Structure formats: structure tokens, C-alpha cells
Amino acid sequence: MLNDRCIQGEMLVRECLKIKRWNPIQKYSYSKKLEEFESSLLWYFQINVQAELAADGKNVVVGVKVLQEKMDKIISIQHNDRGFSGWCGVPGVPDFVVGLDVQLQELKEMLLKDGVPIVVLSGPDGCGKTALAKLLCNDDIIKGIYGNNIFFQTISKTPNLQRMVQKVFQSNKNQYVPIFQSDEDAMYQLEQFFMRQIGPAPILLVLEDMWSGSESVIEQFLLPIPGYKILVTSRFVFPRFEWTYKLNMLNHQDAMTLFLHYAFKDGICTVQKHLVEEVVRGCSGSPLALTVVGRSLYRQPEVKWISTVQNWSKGQPTLQEKIAFYNGQNLLP
């Protein structure tokens, strides 16, 4: 029943309201859950809602309205919190970034090449793809070219094309958000919207965290619009698209710099250096792991560092297991 889904959604929203601003991993995880719930709700409306509306239309409409208001509140919080919009507004750059200057320049040059409609930014989990994409969107040259026509959208594991297009419309507060009759109708209206939006500047669409098997969805966003480009970030490689920029983990020097920033006040080491070296090596150059583990060990006694190194050497946990453990709970998608 739709009422059950409303209750489920309200519970999810209540959980989101408890998230602390300084917990980016949890915020990222719940943004994914919201995306997936919203997609499932849209699918439910398209398939089953007519019968339920006929049965008890008034109660259903009231329930959905209340739920939508609460979800809008969460979306607003996410949109306004620096660096974690999750929707189409361009997110701010991370507070502290190392080791991406060269990569930013190379990615920018690839994207701006003539005859390159789409670039895939590919790399393993936690390697800094999102950070690099945010840096690109906030780069002075990119902003000078695209102006306000940069659309940044985080994608769910099971992307719903019509919902994706609606989010682009939602990024413009003065723009009516249509209900589409089909995927074809959605793409036609998106093309018309982009054509109206262009003005003196072209359009850059960023599709963040696309999953394997999403090539057909990505291809539908390839519209015949002058200067229009797409940047896709993914842990996967899409051979169908010619231009791919592969992002690697940080080298040891940059990894150490990032870790010291989060693990110690003013980045000044206060425990035995070999313990820091062991922990940094255990993070395998992952900016996400270095950040989460560094924060978890901040102001911890040396005995905590020793136990961390000993535990890692015994069980050899995976990188994701380390991140989840030191974040307090298993929050990674």
C-alpha cells in the first residue's frame, strides 16, 4: 500500500534529520538511500497508484504531501551543506585537498577538447573522483566558460531517467517541473530546457557515481546541443565511450599530508612516526579512508594507534571495512 511506503519514507527522513554535519560518510550513504527511495516511489506511482487513489484518494494525497514536505526539507539541508548537494546545484569544493592539481589540469584539458562530448572519470572507491569533479566545476576557467549552466547530479544505483531529468528542472527555482509521459518525452523536454538555458554559455552536465550497465542511460543524455558536454564519474569503466580519465590513489607523500591534516592538530605528529606510517600505508592511498581514519584517531592516545596497527596486521580488513569500522557503523553503499 502507498500508505506503508509513506511511513517507510517518513522513517528514513527522520533518520536523515539525526545526521551530524561533520559526518560526510553517513550523509553520503543516506543521500543514496533517499535517491533509491524516491526512485521506487516514482515507479510505484506510475504502476500502482491509480487503483489506490480510487480506493482512498484523500488519505493518500495527504500522506504523500506530508512526506514530500519532509523530503524537501532534507533535500534543502543537503543542498545547502557545503560539498554535499546530491542534486543539480554545483557543490562546493572540499575543505582540504591534496594531490589533485595535475589531475585537475589533465581532466580539464580532456573535457575541453573539440569533438569530445563526454568524458568518463573512472577510479576505485574512495580515490577522490567526487572531489576532483567538484574542483572541476568550481575551476575559474570552467566557470568562465559554462557560467551558471553547470548541472551536478548524484545518481542512484538504479537510475530512473525521468526522475533524473526532473532534478535538472528542479535546479532552476523558477522553472516548472513537468510530469513526463515517457523517457522520450523527458529527453525532448530536457533538450528544449537546455536550449532555452544556454544564452551566451554552453552546458556542462555532471552525472556522479554511475553504475555498471548504465551506458544506455548516459547515451540518452547525449543531446545535439552546441557546446554541450557530459562528465561521468564512476568506479567502473565504460568501453563504449572513447574518452576516459583514470584516477589513481594518492602517492605516499600526498597520503601522509592528508592524513596528518585530519589526525593531528595543525598536522603536527604527536605519536611515534612508524605508527603513522603503518596506518597511512593501510589506507592504500584512499583519500576517503585517510580522512575517516584520521578523524577517528584524532586526539587518541598512542595505545589506540598501536591497537589499530596490530588489528590491521592480524585480520587484513578490506579498505571499505576499515572505513566503515572507523566511521562507527557500516555506512558505505
Buried (B, 14 or more C-beta within 10 A) or exposed (E): EBEEBBEBBBEBBEBBEEBEEEBBBBBBBBBBBBBBBBBBBBBBBEEEBEEBBEEEEEBBEEBBEEBBEBBEEBBEBBBEBEBBBBBBBBBBBBEEBBBBEEBBEEBBEBBEEEEBBBBBBBBBBBBBBBBBBBBBBBBEEBBEBBBEBBBBBBBBBEBBBBBBBBBBBBBBEEEEEBEBEEBEBBBBBBBEBBBEBBEEBBBBBBBBBBBEEBBEBBEBBBBEBEEBBBBBBBBBEBEEBEEBBEBEBBEEEBBBBBBBBBBBEEBEEEBEEEBBBBBBBBBBBBBBBBBBBBBBBEEEEEEBBBEBBEBBEEEEBEBBEBBBBBBEEEBBB
